[in-house]
Amino acid sequence: MISVAVIGAGITGVTTAYALLERGYDVTVIDREKYAAMGTSFANGGQLSASNAEVWTHLGTIVKGLSWMFRADAPLLVNPRPSWHKYSWFVEFLRNIPSYRQNTVETAKLALAARKHLIAMAKAEEIEFDLVERGILHFYSDRKSFDHAAEVTKLLNEAGLERTAVTPDEIRILEPSLIGNFYGGYYTPSDFTGDIHKFTRGLAKACERKGATFLFQSDVKSMETMGKNVQLSICPYDANNPASFLFDKVVVCAGTGSKKLAANVGEKVNVYPVKGYSITVNLNSATSRRGAPWVSLLDDDAKIVTSRLGEHRFRVAGTAEFNGYNRDIRSDRINPLISWVERYFPDIDTDDVIPWSGLRPMMPNMMPRVGKGKQPGVYYNTGHGHLGWTLSAITAQLIAGIIGNS
């Protein structure tokens, strides 16, 4: 039986492991945390959103980013401190602006293809993950933003996604708890939401039942090719006694750690860690529960998304921060999320809020790196950025198919 190591037990690594197990491989999953889904897959925005497939390589993103440079609460914040990795990544980002249209359409197609695989896995393994299928509503406060959304909608429609314009009155009908004056919105009824942590943990248990081995609290110190095989040097996290393991093939699903691992075998995978924040509002009172939305929302001006995770939790997430591998939770980044909730949902009590930050693994072209590496036996399924939850179910199938055809 062919042995495959999957480095990373987040949503991308676990879906990859599952796809490989279905094809009969001997799978070992390696992760430095104690459990699956403890990194970026812990508390994201919750949206499985083909409607959010627009890539960021657009001149409008650059203009907004520059205008926000000196605002601590800006939706997009760049630490100006010099960093070769950061600035070289931005140069590549700019070079990919001409591919904006093509990559947006392709991302939407991937998102649509991912849906059936994710739902099939959840049903087959009976995974409960607070699934809510009430669509996603984007709302806009001015005509300029709404008109840009109309152009994006044309690209999403081209990919096969149904997304339609809605009036302010229709916004109030779709989500009565949302308080505010809006120019208009766009609604995608087929998008849905769920708890990424619950899903990934449930799928990891399913992988164990199917025979996968999980090496938790294990750090991959190095990776090198040995003929047709790949050798990993692995040791308990924060220890100094690595052991060598030989595999027929290795899939790097290590998120922001993928860049360093790829460098071990002389390859460039230019993933940059883009920090995002979320809050989980515990809806402890009946008033809060009634006042929280069930339709998932995306405020394009503030770059904030929401998901209702069951009866008692409301997830609000957003912002993008280019600040290296720093995972500090900053109050000046969390407070705007709380204020946003209080502004649009005044009946929700915000006295019980859990903050979180995670590092999104982003490629300069905003597309996941899925495929075979230059060295024999090395493959990549990484760099999904803010759409790991949305895309992982299909990229797992793609990489498993590529391995099977190699």
C-alpha positions as CSV (number, residue, x, y, z in Angstrom):
1,M,0.0,0.0,0.0
2,I,1.3,3.4,-0.9
3,S,2.1,5.6,2.1
4,V,1.2,9.3,2.1
5,A,2.1,11.8,4.8
6,V,-0.2,14.9,5.1
7,I,1.5,17.7,6.9
8,G,-1.2,19.8,8.7
9,A,-4.4,18.8,10.4
10,G,-6.5,21.9,9.6
11,I,-9.5,21.8,7.2
12,T,-7.2,21.4,4.2
13,G,-5.1,18.6,5.6
14,V,-8.0,16.6,7.1
15,T,-10.1,16.8,3.9
16,T,-7.0,15.7,1.9
17,A,-6.5,12.8,4.3
18,Y,-10.1,11.8,3.8
19,A,-9.9,11.9,0.0
20,L,-6.7,9.8,0.1
21,L,-8.2,7.2,2.4
22,E,-11.2,6.9,0.1
23,R,-8.7,6.0,-2.7
24,G,-7.0,3.3,-0.6
25,Y,-3.8,5.0,0.6
26,D,-2.0,4.5,3.9
27,V,-2.3,8.0,5.4
28,T,-0.4,9.6,8.2
29,V,-1.4,13.1,9.3
30,I,1.2,15.2,11.2
31,D,0.4,18.4,13.2
32,R,2.2,20.4,15.8
33,E,-1.0,21.0,17.8
34,K,-2.6,18.6,20.3
35,Y,-5.8,18.2,18.3
36,A,-7.1,18.8,14.7
37,A,-8.3,22.3,13.7
38,M,-6.5,24.2,16.4
39,G,-4.9,26.8,14.1
40,T,-6.6,28.8,11.3
41,S,-9.4,26.3,11.3
42,F,-10.4,27.1,14.8
43,A,-12.7,30.1,14.7
44,N,-13.1,31.6,11.2
45,G,-16.1,33.5,9.9
46,G,-18.0,30.3,9.2
47,Q,-19.1,31.2,5.6
48,L,-19.0,28.6,2.8
49,S,-19.2,31.4,0.3
50,A,-19.0,31.1,-3.4
51,S,-20.3,34.6,-3.4
52,N,-17.1,35.8,-1.7
53,A,-14.9,34.4,-4.4
54,E,-13.7,37.8,-5.7
55,V,-9.9,37.8,-5.5
56,W,-8.2,40.8,-3.9
57,T,-5.8,41.5,-6.9
58,H,-7.7,44.6,-7.9
59,L,-6.7,48.3,-8.1
60,G,-9.5,49.2,-5.7
61,T,-7.9,47.0,-3.0
62,I,-4.6,48.9,-3.4
63,V,-6.4,52.3,-3.2
64,K,-8.3,51.4,-0.1
65,G,-5.3,49.8,1.5
66,L,-3.3,53.0,1.1
67,S,-6.1,55.2,2.4
68,W,-6.3,53.0,5.6
69,M,-2.5,53.0,6.3
70,F,-2.7,55.0,9.5
71,R,-6.0,53.7,10.9
72,A,-5.5,51.1,13.6
73,D,-9.1,49.9,13.1
74,A,-8.8,49.7,9.3
75,P,-10.3,46.7,7.6
76,L,-6.9,46.1,5.9
77,L,-3.8,47.1,7.8
78,V,-0.2,46.8,6.8
79,N,2.7,47.0,9.2
80,P,5.1,49.3,7.3
81,R,8.2,47.7,9.0
82,P,10.5,46.5,6.3
83,S,10.3,42.7,5.5
84,W,11.7,41.1,2.4
85,H,9.0,38.4,2.5
86,K,6.2,41.0,2.8
87,Y,7.3,43.4,0.2
88,S,8.3,40.7,-2.3
89,W,4.9,39.2,-1.8
90,F,3.3,42.5,-2.6
91,V,5.3,42.8,-5.8
92,E,4.0,39.5,-6.9
93,F,0.5,40.5,-5.8
94,L,0.7,43.6,-8.1
95,R,1.8,41.4,-11.0
96,N,-1.3,39.3,-10.7
97,I,-3.7,42.2,-11.1
98,P,-4.2,41.4,-14.8
99,S,-5.4,38.0,-13.7
100,Y,-8.2,39.4,-11.5
101,R,-11.1,38.4,-13.7
102,Q,-9.8,35.0,-14.6
103,N,-8.9,34.1,-11.0
104,T,-12.3,35.3,-9.6
105,V,-14.2,33.1,-12.1
106,E,-12.0,30.1,-11.4
107,T,-12.3,30.6,-7.6
108,A,-16.1,30.7,-7.9
109,K,-16.1,27.5,-9.9
110,L,-14.0,25.8,-7.3
111,A,-16.3,27.0,-4.6
112,L,-19.4,25.6,-6.4
113,A,-17.7,22.3,-7.0
114,A,-16.6,22.0,-3.3
115,R,-20.2,22.2,-1.9
116,K,-21.3,18.7,-2.9
117,H,-18.2,17.1,-1.6
118,L,-18.4,18.8,1.8
119,I,-22.1,18.0,2.3
120,A,-21.4,14.4,1.1
121,M,-18.7,14.0,3.7
122,A,-20.8,15.4,6.5
123,K,-23.7,13.1,5.6
124,A,-21.6,10.0,5.2
125,E,-19.8,10.5,8.5
126,E,-22.8,12.0,10.4
127,I,-20.9,15.2,11.3
128,E,-22.9,17.9,13.1
129,F,-21.3,21.3,12.5
130,D,-24.1,23.9,13.0
131,L,-25.0,23.9,9.3
132,V,-27.3,26.8,8.4
133,E,-28.6,26.9,4.8
134,R,-30.2,30.3,4.6
135,G,-27.9,32.0,2.0
136,I,-25.5,34.9,2.3
137,L,-26.5,38.5,2.0
138,H,-24.0,41.2,1.0
139,F,-25.1,44.7,1.9
140,Y,-23.9,48.1,0.7
141,S,-24.3,51.6,2.1
142,D,-23.5,53.6,-1.1
143,R,-24.0,53.3,-4.9
144,K,-20.3,53.1,-5.7
145,S,-19.9,49.9,-3.7
146,F,-23.1,48.5,-5.0
147,D,-22.1,49.1,-8.6
148,H,-18.8,47.4,-8.0
149,A,-20.7,44.4,-6.6
150,A,-22.8,44.4,-9.8
151,E,-19.6,43.9,-11.9
152,V,-18.4,41.1,-9.5
153,T,-21.8,39.5,-9.8
154,K,-21.3,39.2,-13.6
155,L,-18.2,37.2,-13.0
156,L,-19.9,35.0,-10.4
157,N,-22.8,34.4,-12.8
158,E,-20.3,33.5,-15.5
159,A,-18.9,30.8,-13.1
160,G,-22.5,29.4,-12.6
161,L,-23.4,31.1,-9.3
162,E,-26.9,32.5,-8.8
163,R,-26.6,35.9,-7.1
164,T,-29.3,38.6,-7.4
165,A,-29.7,42.2,-6.4
166,V,-32.0,43.1,-3.6
167,T,-33.5,46.4,-2.5
168,P,-33.4,47.9,1.0
169,D,-36.9,46.7,1.6
170,E,-35.9,43.2,0.5
171,I,-32.9,43.3,2.8
172,R,-35.3,43.9,5.7
173,I,-37.5,41.0,4.7
174,L,-34.5,38.6,4.3
175,E,-33.0,39.5,7.7
176,P,-35.4,41.5,9.9
177,S,-32.9,41.7,12.8
178,L,-30.4,43.8,10.7
179,I,-30.9,47.5,11.6
180,G,-29.6,50.2,9.3
181,N,-30.1,52.2,6.1
182,F,-28.6,50.6,3.0
183,Y,-28.4,51.4,-0.6
184,G,-28.9,47.8,-1.7
185,G,-27.5,44.4,-1.5
186,Y,-26.9,41.1,-3.3
187,Y,-28.2,37.7,-2.1
188,T,-26.9,34.2,-2.8
189,P,-29.5,31.7,-1.6
190,S,-27.2,28.6,-2.2
191,D,-24.4,29.7,0.1
192,F,-24.4,28.4,3.6
193,T,-22.5,28.5,6.9
194,G,-21.1,26.1,9.6
195,D,-18.6,25.6,12.3
196,I,-15.2,24.8,10.7
197,H,-13.8,23.5,14.0
198,K,-16.6,21.1,14.6
199,F,-16.5,19.8,11.0
200,T,-12.8,19.3,10.9
201,R,-12.7,17.5,14.3
202,G,-15.5,15.3,13.2
203,L,-13.9,14.5,9.9
204,A,-10.6,13.8,11.6
205,K,-12.3,11.2,13.8
206,A,-13.8,9.7,10.6
207,C,-10.3,9.4,9.1
208,E,-9.1,7.6,12.2
209,R,-12.0,5.1,11.9
210,K,-10.9,4.6,8.3
211,G,-7.3,3.8,9.4
212,A,-5.4,7.0,9.3
213,T,-2.6,7.6,11.8
214,F,-2.5,11.0,13.4
215,L,0.8,12.3,14.9
216,F,-0.2,15.3,17.1
217,Q,2.2,17.6,19.0
218,S,4.7,16.7,16.3
219,D,6.9,19.2,14.4
220,V,8.3,18.5,11.0
221,K,11.8,19.8,11.3
222,S,12.9,19.0,7.7
223,M,11.8,17.4,4.5
224,E,14.0,15.9,1.8
225,T,13.7,13.6,-1.1
226,M,15.4,10.2,-1.0
227,G,15.2,8.8,-4.5
228,K,11.5,8.2,-5.2
229,N,10.6,8.6,-1.5
230,V,10.4,11.6,0.9
231,Q,12.0,11.6,4.3
232,L,10.5,13.7,7.1
233,S,12.4,14.5,10.3
234,I,9.7,14.7,13.0
235,C,10.0,15.3,16.7
236,P,7.6,16.1,19.6
237,Y,6.9,19.8,19.6
238,D,9.5,21.9,21.3
239,A,11.8,18.9,21.7
240,N,15.2,18.2,20.1
241,N,15.2,14.5,19.4
242,P,13.8,14.1,15.9
243,A,13.2,10.8,14.3
244,S,13.2,10.0,10.5
245,F,10.2,8.7,8.7
246,L,10.1,7.6,5.1
247,F,7.0,8.0,3.0
248,D,6.2,7.3,-0.6
249,K,4.5,10.7,-1.0
250,V,4.0,13.8,1.1
251,V,1.3,16.5,0.8
252,V,2.1,19.8,2.3
253,C,-1.1,21.3,3.8
254,A,0.7,23.3,6.4
255,G,-0.9,26.7,5.9
256,T,1.5,29.5,6.7
257,G,4.2,26.9,7.5
258,S,4.2,25.7,3.9
259,K,6.7,28.2,2.7
260,K,9.4,27.0,5.0
261,L,8.7,23.3,4.3
262,A,8.9,23.9,0.5
263,A,12.2,25.7,0.9
264,N,13.6,22.4,2.4
265,V,13.3,20.8,-1.1
266,G,14.4,23.9,-3.0
267,E,10.9,25.1,-4.0
268,K,9.2,28.5,-3.6
269,V,5.7,28.5,-2.2
270,N,5.2,32.1,-1.4
271,V,2.5,31.9,1.3
272,Y,2.2,35.0,3.4
273,P,0.4,34.9,6.8
274,V,-2.5,37.4,6.7
275,K,-4.0,37.8,10.1
276,G,-7.7,37.8,10.6
277,Y,-9.8,38.3,13.7
278,S,-13.1,37.0,14.9
279,I,-15.4,37.2,17.9
280,T,-17.9,34.6,19.1
281,V,-20.8,36.3,20.8
282,N,-22.5,33.9,23.3
283,L,-26.2,34.6,23.1
284,N,-27.1,34.0,26.7
285,S,-30.4,35.8,26.8
286,A,-33.6,35.2,25.0
287,T,-33.5,38.8,23.8
288,S,-30.0,38.3,22.3
289,R,-31.1,35.1,20.6
290,R,-34.1,36.8,19.0
291,G,-31.9,39.8,18.0
292,A,-29.2,37.8,16.2
293,P,-29.5,37.1,12.5
294,W,-29.8,33.6,10.9
295,V,-29.0,34.8,7.4
296,S,-25.3,35.0,7.0
297,L,-24.1,38.6,6.2
298,L,-21.2,40.3,4.5
299,D,-20.6,44.0,5.0
300,D,-18.4,44.8,2.1
301,D,-17.5,48.3,3.3
302,A,-16.2,47.0,6.7
303,K,-15.1,43.6,5.3
304,I,-17.0,41.9,8.1
305,V,-18.8,38.5,7.8
306,T,-21.2,36.8,10.1
307,S,-22.5,33.3,10.8
308,R,-25.1,32.0,13.2
309,L,-23.6,28.9,14.8
310,G,-26.6,27.2,16.3
311,E,-29.1,28.8,18.7
312,H,-26.6,30.2,21.2
313,R,-23.5,31.5,19.2
314,F,-23.0,34.3,16.8
315,R,-19.7,34.5,14.9
316,V,-18.4,37.9,13.5
317,A,-15.1,38.0,11.7
318,G,-13.1,40.2,9.5
319,T,-10.1,42.4,8.8
320,A,-6.8,41.6,7.1
321,E,-3.5,42.4,8.8
322,F,-0.1,42.1,7.2
323,N,2.1,41.8,10.2
324,G,4.2,38.7,9.8
325,Y,3.6,35.6,11.9
326,N,2.4,37.7,14.8
327,R,-0.8,36.2,16.3
328,D,-1.4,38.7,19.1
329,I,-5.0,39.6,19.7
330,R,-5.2,43.4,19.6
331,S,-8.0,45.2,21.3
332,D,-8.0,47.9,18.6
333,R,-8.8,45.2,16.1
334,I,-11.4,43.4,18.2
335,N,-13.3,46.5,19.4
336,P,-14.5,47.4,15.9
337,L,-16.1,44.0,15.6
338,I,-17.9,44.4,18.9
339,S,-19.0,48.0,17.9
340,W,-20.2,46.6,14.6
341,V,-22.5,44.1,16.3
342,E,-23.8,46.8,18.6
343,R,-24.5,49.1,15.7
344,Y,-26.4,46.7,13.5
345,F,-27.9,44.4,16.2
346,P,-28.7,46.5,19.2
347,D,-30.7,43.7,20.9
348,I,-27.6,41.5,21.2
349,D,-25.8,41.7,24.6
350,T,-22.0,41.9,24.0
351,D,-21.0,41.1,27.6
352,D,-19.8,37.6,26.7
353,V,-17.5,37.8,23.7
354,I,-14.6,35.4,22.9
355,P,-11.9,37.0,20.7
356,W,-9.6,35.0,18.4
357,S,-7.0,35.6,15.7
358,G,-5.7,33.3,13.0
359,L,-3.2,33.5,10.1
360,R,-4.7,33.0,6.7
361,P,-2.2,31.4,4.2
362,M,-2.3,33.6,1.1
363,M,-0.6,33.3,-2.2
364,P,0.1,36.5,-4.2
365,N,-2.4,35.5,-6.9
366,M,-5.0,34.6,-4.3
367,M,-5.3,31.1,-5.7
368,P,-4.6,27.9,-3.7
369,R,-1.4,26.0,-4.7
370,V,-2.7,22.6,-5.6
371,G,-0.4,20.2,-7.5
372,K,2.8,18.3,-7.8
373,G,6.0,19.9,-6.6
374,K,9.3,19.9,-8.5
375,Q,10.8,17.1,-6.4
376,P,9.5,13.5,-6.7
377,G,6.9,12.5,-4.2
378,V,6.2,16.1,-3.0
379,Y,2.7,17.7,-3.5
380,Y,1.0,20.8,-2.3
381,N,-2.5,21.7,-1.2
382,T,-2.1,25.0,0.5
383,G,-2.4,28.8,0.3
384,H,-6.2,29.0,0.3
385,G,-6.2,32.4,2.1
386,H,-9.6,33.4,3.5
387,L,-11.4,30.6,1.5
388,G,-10.0,27.5,3.1
389,W,-13.3,26.5,4.5
390,T,-15.0,27.2,1.2
391,L,-12.5,25.5,-1.1
392,S,-10.8,22.7,0.8
393,A,-13.4,20.0,0.0
394,I,-12.7,20.3,-3.8
395,T,-8.9,20.9,-3.6
396,A,-8.6,17.7,-1.5
397,Q,-10.3,15.8,-4.3
398,L,-8.1,17.5,-6.9
399,I,-4.8,16.7,-5.1
400,A,-5.9,13.1,-4.4
401,G,-6.6,12.7,-8.1
402,I,-3.2,14.2,-9.1
403,I,-1.4,11.8,-6.8
404,G,-3.4,8.9,-8.2
405,N,-2.3,9.8,-11.7
406,S,1.3,10.4,-10.9
